[in-house]
């Protein structure tokens, strides 16, 4: 049985650390690349702005899941990391084109920072999802069979 550290088990703490690390790497890479992608723009936004927004949201999600690992922060971290992973993969293999204020972000090339970002986002998403599952399971408590309701017939032994 896992020992408790305060209100956190080692499993919860480990999953929160992995999710936060993935999101922190995501934030770093997107902040670092934002200026290089600022030239790709629509009439309203440039890709650098979207990278800065992704980096900011990833940093907030990393801090939230690390400082307060609860179901809602784990869900938020999962959504941010999974959306980042999906965006990188889709824009690497599909030329979506520009739509609305979003510029055409098709980028079929793979380079070290992009690879690091997608791996960190993917691992962070999996860790956040696992953390969400662990937290959900811990709120339900041990599995027990409920007593029959009053007036309900007892289950029969027939197969």
N, C-alpha and C positions, 0 to 999 in steps of 0.2 A: 504494500500500500504506500502511496506517495505521502511524504511528510508535508505538512503545511508550513509555509513561510508567511506569517501574518495571515492575510486572507487569500494568499495566492499559493497555488501548488506549483511545483517545479515545471509541470507540463504547461500550465497556463502562462507562467512567466516566460518559458522558453518560446512558446508560440507567439506571445506578444513581442518578444525581442526580435524574432525572425521576421514577423510582419512589419514591425517598425523599421528594421534594417533595410528590408526590401523597398519600403516606401521612402526612406531617407536617401537611398541610392537613386531612386526614381527622381526625387526632388533635385538632388545634386546634378544629375545628368541633364535634366530639362532646364534648370537655371543656367548651366554651363553652355548649352547649345542654343539658347534663346536668341542671342544676338546674331549667331550665324544663320538662323532661319528667318530673321526679321524681314528679309527682302522678298519673301514669298507672301504675297498679300492679295486680299480682295479689296473692294472699295471701302470696307469697314474695319476689318481685322487683318493682322499679319500673323504668320505662323509663330513668330517669336512671342507675341502676346498670348497665344494659346499655350505655348510651352511654359511661359511664366505662370499662367493660371493653373496648369497641371502641376507644376512644381509647388506652388503655394498650397493647393488642396492636398497634395501628397504629404507635405510637411505637417500640415494640420492633422491629417489622419494618422501619421506616424506618432506624433506627440499624444494624440488622444488615446490610441490603442496601448501605448506604453504607460501613460500616466493613469489611465482609468480603463483597464481592460474589462469592459462590460459587453453585453450582447449588441447594444446599439453602436458602440465604437468599433467592435469587430466587424459588424455588418458594413459600416461606413468604410473601414479600411479595405474590406474585401471588394466593395463596389469601385473604389478608387483604383486599386491595383488591377482588378480584372478589366476595368474599362481602359486603363492604360495599356495593358497587354493586348487587348483586342484592337485598339487603335493602331498600335505599332504593326501588328501582324496584317491587319486589313490594308493599311496604307503601303505596306511593303509589297503586297501581292495583287492588289486591285487598284486600278486607276479610277477612283470614285469621282474625281473632278471636283470643281468647286460647287458648293450649294449654299444658297442664302449668303450670310456673311462669312462663311468658312471658306478659306482659300483651298486650292487644289494642293493636297499634301502628299501626293504620290511620291514615294521614295523607295525604289526597288533595291538600292544598294544596302549592304550590311557592312558596318564598320564597328570597331571595338565599343564605342560608347552606346551605340544603338543596341548591340548585342547584350551589353551589360545591363542596359535599361530593361529590355524585354525579359531577361532572365530574372532580374531582381523583382520586377513587377509580378511575374508569374509565381515565383517562390513566395513572395509576400502575399499574393492572393490566396494561394493554397494554405499558408500558415494562418491567415485571417479567417478563412473558411473553417479550418480545423479548430481554431480558437472559438469561433461561434458555436460549433457543434459541442465542444467541451462545456462551454458556458451554458448552453441550452440544456444539456444533459444534467448538469449540476443543479439547475433550478427545478427540475422535475423530481429530484430525490430518487431513492431506490425504487425499483419496480416492485409493486405489490399487486395482489389481486384484490379488487374491490369486493366488499361484501354484497350479497344480492340485495336488490331494492325490496322494500316492503311490498308485499302483494305480488311480487314476481315469482314465478315458478322456479324451483331449484333446477339447475341443469341436470339433464338425465345422463346416465352412464352409458347410454347406447351410442354406438359409433356410427 
